[in-house]
């Protein structure tokens, strides 16, 4: 039986409404960011796991990443709901998303810059004060000189 990206536990969970960014994608400037208007923090990778794992499974396989995607959590509460102190910034991608090879190559302790791009806009289906899904992040890996981005969950705010 498969279960949701449980390793993130209390981590923030964001949707994939925005596609992942590959290193050479010109949509964002490369390198570490130093903007006054965008919150960024230097931190480290907390965990890297397949988006889905079998119940009781302790060691993921390459096939798990290939079939279900990847989730990376970071040692920062940047962008997290202040009323949920156990939430961490995270990015979750489905299988075959751009950026997955870079995300899968991350290791706990790797130095990264995490930038909070913002929460979802409120709507009749989404109350971002009650649903922490839908937050968007951009990550720059200092060692690999590469970036990726995406949402913190498999579903957006107010989604399934």
C-alpha positions as CSV (number, residue, x, y, z in Angstrom):
1,X,0.0,0.0,0.0
2,X,1.3,3.4,-0.9
3,X,1.1,6.4,1.4
4,X,1.7,10.2,1.0
5,X,5.2,11.7,1.3
6,X,5.1,10.8,5.0
7,X,8.8,11.5,5.7
8,X,8.0,15.2,5.5
9,X,5.6,14.6,8.4
10,X,4.8,18.0,9.7
11,X,6.6,19.7,6.9
12,X,4.9,22.2,4.6
13,X,3.1,20.6,1.7
14,X,2.7,22.6,-1.5
15,X,1.1,21.9,-4.9
16,X,2.8,21.4,-8.2
17,X,0.7,24.2,-9.9
18,X,4.0,25.7,-10.9
19,X,6.4,23.5,-12.9
20,X,9.9,22.6,-11.5
21,X,12.8,24.6,-12.8
22,X,15.8,23.1,-14.4
23,X,19.3,24.7,-14.0
24,X,19.3,26.3,-17.4
25,X,15.7,27.5,-17.5
26,X,15.9,31.3,-18.1
27,X,12.7,32.0,-16.2
28,X,14.7,32.8,-13.0
29,X,18.1,34.3,-12.6
30,X,20.7,31.6,-11.6
31,X,22.9,31.8,-8.5
32,X,22.1,32.8,-5.0
33,X,19.5,35.6,-4.7
34,X,19.9,38.8,-2.7
35,X,16.7,40.6,-3.2
36,X,15.1,42.8,-0.5
37,X,11.6,41.9,-1.6
38,X,12.0,38.1,-1.6
39,X,12.7,36.2,1.6
40,X,15.7,33.9,1.3
41,X,17.7,32.0,3.8
42,X,20.8,29.8,3.7
43,X,20.1,26.5,5.3
44,X,20.6,22.8,4.7
45,X,18.7,19.9,3.3
46,X,16.7,18.0,6.0
47,X,15.5,15.0,4.0
48,X,15.2,13.6,0.5
49,X,12.6,10.9,-0.2
50,X,10.3,9.5,-2.9
51,X,7.0,11.2,-3.0
52,X,5.4,7.9,-2.2
53,X,6.7,4.9,-0.2
54,X,5.2,1.6,0.7
55,X,4.0,1.4,4.3
56,X,6.8,0.2,6.6
57,X,9.4,0.8,3.9
58,X,12.6,2.3,5.4
59,X,15.0,2.5,2.5
60,X,13.8,4.0,-0.8
61,X,15.0,2.6,-4.2
62,X,15.8,4.4,-7.4
63,X,12.6,2.9,-8.8
64,X,10.5,4.6,-6.0
65,X,11.8,8.0,-7.2
66,X,11.2,7.2,-10.8
67,X,7.7,5.9,-10.3
68,X,6.4,8.5,-7.8
69,X,8.6,11.6,-7.8
70,X,10.6,13.2,-5.0
71,X,10.2,15.4,-2.0
72,X,12.9,17.5,-0.3
73,X,12.5,19.1,3.1
74,X,14.8,21.9,4.4
75,X,15.9,22.9,7.8
76,X,14.0,26.2,7.8
77,X,10.5,27.4,8.7
78,X,10.6,30.1,6.1
79,X,7.2,30.7,4.7
80,X,5.6,28.3,7.2
81,X,2.4,28.9,9.0
82,X,3.5,30.6,12.3
83,X,0.8,28.7,14.1
84,X,2.4,25.4,13.0
85,X,5.9,25.4,14.5
86,X,6.6,21.9,13.3
87,X,6.2,22.9,9.6
88,X,9.4,23.1,7.4
89,X,9.9,24.4,3.9
90,X,9.7,21.6,1.4
91,X,9.3,20.9,-2.4
92,X,7.4,17.9,-3.7
93,X,7.5,16.9,-7.4
94,X,5.7,14.2,-9.3
95,X,7.6,11.7,-11.4
96,X,9.3,13.0,-14.6
97,X,9.2,16.6,-13.4
98,X,12.0,18.9,-14.5
99,X,14.4,19.3,-11.6
100,X,13.9,15.8,-10.2
101,X,17.5,14.6,-11.0
102,X,18.9,17.5,-9.0
103,X,16.5,17.0,-6.2
104,X,17.2,13.3,-6.0
105,X,20.9,14.0,-5.8
106,X,20.5,16.2,-2.7
107,X,21.7,14.8,0.7
108,X,20.8,15.8,4.2
109,X,23.2,18.5,5.3
110,X,23.8,19.9,1.7
111,X,24.0,23.7,1.8
112,X,21.2,25.4,-0.1
113,X,19.5,28.8,-0.3
114,X,15.7,28.5,0.1
115,X,13.6,31.4,-1.1
116,X,9.9,31.8,-0.3
117,X,8.1,32.8,-3.5
118,X,4.8,33.2,-1.7
119,X,1.6,31.5,-0.5
120,X,-1.5,30.8,-2.6
121,X,-4.0,33.6,-3.0
122,X,-7.2,33.2,-1.0
123,X,-10.2,31.9,-2.9
124,X,-13.6,30.4,-2.1
125,X,-11.7,27.0,-1.9
126,X,-8.5,28.1,-0.3
127,X,-8.0,29.8,3.1
128,X,-4.1,30.0,3.3
129,X,-4.5,30.7,7.1
130,X,-6.1,27.2,7.5
131,X,-4.4,25.2,4.7
132,X,-0.6,25.4,4.4
133,X,-0.5,23.7,1.0
134,X,0.3,25.8,-2.1
135,X,3.4,27.7,-0.8
136,X,6.0,28.1,-3.5
137,X,9.8,27.9,-3.0
138,X,12.9,28.3,-5.2
139,X,16.1,26.4,-4.0
140,X,19.7,27.1,-5.1
141,X,22.2,24.3,-4.4
142,X,25.6,25.9,-3.7
143,X,27.6,22.8,-4.4
144,X,26.0,21.9,-7.6
145,X,25.4,25.5,-8.8
146,X,21.9,24.6,-9.8
147,X,18.3,25.5,-8.9
148,X,14.8,24.0,-8.8
149,X,11.5,25.2,-7.6
150,X,8.0,24.1,-6.9
151,X,5.3,23.7,-4.3
152,X,5.3,22.2,-0.9
153,X,2.7,19.5,-1.5
154,X,1.1,17.1,-3.8
155,X,-2.1,19.2,-3.8
156,X,-2.7,22.9,-3.7
157,X,-4.5,24.9,-1.0
158,X,-8.1,23.7,-0.8
159,X,-7.4,20.7,-3.0
160,X,-7.8,17.0,-2.5
